[in-house]
Amino acid sequence: MTSRTALIAGNWKMYKTGDDAVETARRLLDLVKDVRDRDIMIAPPFTALSQVSQIVNGTPVGLGAQNLYWEKEGAFTGEISPEMLTAAGCQYVIIGHSERRQFFGETDETVNQKIRAANANSLIPVFCIGESEQERDSNLTFSVLDKQVQSGLQGFASGDLERLVIAYEPVWAIGTGKTATSSQAQEVHSFLRSLVEKLFGEILAQSIRILYGGSVKPNNIVELMGMPDIDGALVGGASLDAETFSKIVCY
Ligand code: PEP
């Protein structure tokens, strides 16, 4: 049996104005206020963080951002620093989401710098990795993930990664309604845990949380969470509605 605390995280992507986000957060909080045995996080857009923080501060619902830039401040138009996120009430930050890799030029190297910046500012990095459909069809899944992990975590020691969360999100399953089967996901999670063990040792490998993401819904969360190496979920579309997300949280 594992002692890892499950984490159910919602990525709201570029949805919801401040007022919409507050309303959803309020409703969610009402539905999950008694949940104590797992961690919950929501990641609204930057513009809603401060408002949502006032709703969830001091509750079982943690607050995350969807990205950061690694500098403290400066002439970096359009970017947000780790200090700004902590001041807005964030405890978590999603890093290297496949949409950022695909549309905004995020690379393993920028991901590495962002994880470093998150760590330096006591933010919990949710480090996203995953293979494309073409890579899976070409039997490249494990080599792609190996490179993403090794490059993303290059230069870190195990002590730097105690709070890090890995989110395995096969790109072909994000927003498509195609979920990896629980055995496909377990196979990858087990590979990732072994990779962490090889790189950083058994203690970290046993404690690190590895989330699954990709079309997680109330009707597939139970089976996914039944897998020994799946420690939670990163949920996109199904986290936008408080009732639906609360069903996933309370699987
Ligand atoms: C995501 O955005 O990280 C995600 C997994 O999206 P969805 O749940 O909509 O597939």
Residues whose N, C-alpha, C, O or C-beta is under 5 A from the ligand:
A	BS01	PEP	N11 A173 I174 G175 T176 G213 G214 S215 V216 L234 V235 G236 G237 A238
